[in-house]
Amino acid sequence: MKRINIVGTSASGKSTFARKLAQKLNLVYIELDDLLWMDDWQETPDPEFFQKIKNAIAYAEHHSDKQGYVIDGNYTRTVHLTWKDIDTVIWLDLPFALNLVQSVKRALSRAISKQPFWENSNNTESFKQMLSRDSIILWMIKTHKKNRKKYQDRIKNPEYAHIQFIRLRSRKEIENFLKMI
């Protein structure tokens, strides 16, 4: 495992898991959200976003002492880049109820702390946003079932036969996986 993509529904713990895994395996950590989001919730246009991804992967492959990477994130429009050369996809497939609880806890914590989400933007959570149509909680509710179907389909897709899929379905499985690595 040298080229890994961590996927899952919002608030499944992708970032925390990906950082820990990258550290344990001595690989570069690449956070897609940090590459996508600019200040004030503006998205980087796709051509620039794709170039940022290519640059991050090239750095991880050729310019760092780590020679590999862990990508955190699952934007469908980036699969042509992120899955092209990866060897492993780790899917954090937590039950809906657990994902919902984590989503609410995370949103509340971020709304209270006002800590920026990512290093390269000023984006923070607010109580107003938490209760709006743009709520990350609402997004998780709407996408949990769709994401599960999407990854089940991708696992069966011959186009991705070169990828080892690892599906972790509970906090315990996630913890055990990190211990075994």
Order of alpha helices (4+ residues) and beta strands (2+ residues): beta-alpha-beta-alpha-beta-beta-alpha-beta-alpha-beta-alpha-alpha-alpha-beta-alpha
